[in-house]
Amino acid sequence: DDDDDDDEQQIAVLPEGPAEQVAYDWLKGLDGGRGSLLRYFKVLRDEFDCDFSQLAAARLETPISPGALGRMEPSFFEALGVSQVGHRLLLARGILALPSE
């Protein structure tokens, strides 16, 4: 139901400060600007402080399965509350593309 998506967009948490804005823009850009991943912004802020080095830490040294999802720590998606495979894939690709420290 598209109406539910609109409601979710309206109650979305907005970024405060430059670090949050960067994370917000990054999330929004992962799906080509549609903003479907912005529902995870509040958790990203509350659990990971919008800190990309914390997000990058969810990458696995040794993949557990083929593809982008196999290179991510599964508990990361649980922490964010991401159940949709498409959203997991978009987030995984975005995190795997982050620069290594």
SULWO-V110913 format. One record per pair of residues at least 4 apart in sequence whose ideal C-beta (glycine too) atoms are under 7 Angstrom apart, sorted by sequence separation. I is the first residue (numbers start at 0). GAP is how many residues later the second one is. D is the distance in whole Angstrom. If there is no record, write none. Layout:
I_GAP_D, I_GAP_D
This chain:
1_4_7, 2_4_7, 3_4_6, 4_4_6, 5_4_7, 6_4_7, 7_4_7, 15_4_5, 16_4_7, 17_4_6, 18_4_7, 19_4_6, 20_4_6, 21_4_6, 22_4_6, 23_4_6, 24_4_6, 25_4_7, 28_4_6, 39_4_6, 40_4_6, 41_4_6, 42_4_5, 43_4_5, 44_4_7, 51_4_6, 52_4_7, 59_4_6, 64_4_7, 65_4_5, 71_4_6, 73_4_7, 74_4_6, 75_4_7, 83_4_7, 84_4_6, 85_4_7, 86_4_6, 87_4_6, 88_4_6, 89_4_6, 90_4_6, 91_4_6, 92_4_6, 14_5_4, 27_5_6, 30_5_5, 44_5_5, 48_5_7, 64_5_3, 76_5_4, 81_5_5, 14_6_4, 30_6_6, 43_6_6, 47_6_4, 63_6_5, 81_6_5, 27_7_5, 29_7_5, 47_7_6, 62_7_4, 62_8_5, 14_9_4, 81_9_6, 26_10_5, 27_10_6, 26_11_6, 59_11_5, 76_11_5, 58_12_6, 59_12_6, 26_13_7, 58_13_6, 59_13_6, 26_14_6, 57_14_6, 57_15_5, 23_17_6, 26_17_7, 57_18_4, 68_19_6, 68_20_6, 71_20_5, 22_21_6, 67_21_6, 70_21_7, 68_23_5, 71_23_7, 67_24_4, 19_25_6, 67_25_5, 70_25_6, 8_26_7, 11_26_5, 11_27_7, 22_27_4, 12_28_6, 67_28_6, 11_29_7, 12_29_4, 19_30_5, 7_31_6, 18_31_5, 46_32_6, 43_36_7, 58_36_6, 42_37_5, 57_37_6, 58_37_6, 42_38_6, 55_39_6, 39_40_5, 54_40_5, 39_42_6, 55_42_5, 54_43_7, 55_44_7, 55_45_7, 51_46_6, 52_48_6, 36_50_6, 35_51_7, 36_53_6, 36_54_7, 30_59_6, 29_60_5, 29_61_7, 29_64_4, 25_68_7
